[in-house]
Amino acid sequence: MADGHALQGAASCLIVSEFNTFDKVVKHTEIGGMDRRSEEQMRKLRKEWTDGGFVVLKGDDHKEIDRWILRLLDKKTRSDEEEYIVSRVDHSLNFDIPFQATNVVRDDLLHIVRMKMKDPNWTRLPR
């Protein structure tokens, strides 16, 4: 985390820290180790995906993947695994760095979503 505190304890642990930026205090919230974005951040990410997601998507199933991702972005609460997918969406839309550099992130995102579409109980981590 930005203020140097490490997340420790059970997955249900909630940490809220504040740190100063140049013009405001930023609140950073972690639950179970994954960042939780605010509703405003999720609205912005959804718009960004709607505007630029087509660049990320490829293949015959792009419409289904797009719908699946939009449903995920519309959820009010998400599991840690869903938050990981949201982070992949966010990183895959980072067009400020060379497209080739985000290729692994995009491939990971598409693989995870395709697996989740086939089996909603599939997890990227061994149980």
N, C-alpha and C positions, 0 to 999 in steps of 0.2 A: 504494500500500500504506500501511497505517497508520503505519509508521515512516518514511515519506518516501522510501524507496528506490525507484527506478524500475526496472522490468523492462527489461533490455536484452539483446541477443544473440539467438541462434537460438531456435527454438521448443522445442528440447530443453532449454533452460536451466532449471535448478531453483533456486529461491530459497526459503530458509526463514528467516524473521525472527521475532524474539521481541519483544514489547512488553508492558509492565506495565499491568494494569488495577488496580482497587482491591484485589482479593483474590487475583489469580493471574496467572501469566505465560501469555499466549496465543500459540500458535504459528500463524503464517499461512504457508501454503504456496502457491506459484504455480508452475505448470508451463506453459510456453509462453504465459503471459499470462492464463490462466483459473484462478480459484480451484479447488482440489480439496477437496471436503468429506470429512470423516472418515466412517467407517462409521456412527458414532453419529449424526452430523448427517444422514446419508442415511436412517437408520431413522426419525428424528424427522420428516424431511420427508415420507417415505412415509406415515407415520401421519397427518400433517397433511393430505396430499393425500387419503388414504382418508376422513378425517373431513369435509373441506371442499371437495374437488375438484368435487363436484356443483354448487357455487355458480358455479364458473368455467366449467363446461362448458355448452354450449348446442348445439342442432341435432340432427339425426337420427343423426349418427355419434358421439354422446357416449360410448357404451359402447366403441366401437373406440378412440377417443382415450384414454379412461381406461385401457384395457388396455395401449395402447402406452406411455403415460406410466409406468404401474406397472412395465412391463418395463425401461424406461430407468432408473428409480429403483433397481431391483434389481441393475443391472450393477455389477460391482466396479471396472471401469475405464471411462472415457468419454473420447471425443475432445473437443477444444476446442469443437466445434460442439454436441456433446451436453451439455457443461457449460453452454454458453449456454442451451440449452433447460431444463436443470435450474434455472438462475438465473431464467428466466421463470416456471417452476412456483412457485418460492419467492416471487417478487415478486407473482405473481397471487394468492397466498394471504395477502397482507398485508391483513387486514381492519381494521387499526388506522387506516388512512387511508380517506377516502371512496371508495366503490365506483367512482364515476365516474372518479376519478383513476387507477385501475389498469386502466381499460378498454382503453387502448392496449396495455398489457402482455399482457392476456388475449387480445386479438385477434391480437397477434404470436405468442403461444404456439400458439393454435389454428391459425393459418395455417401455421406451420412444421411442426407435427405432421401436419397434413393432407397437406402436400407430401411429407414424409418417408414417410408411409404409402403414398402413390402411387408414390414412387420413393425408395428408401433412399439412393441416391447423390446426391439433390438437395442442394444447399447454398445457404444464404442469401447467401453471398458469391460474387462472380464468381471464377472460377478463373483 
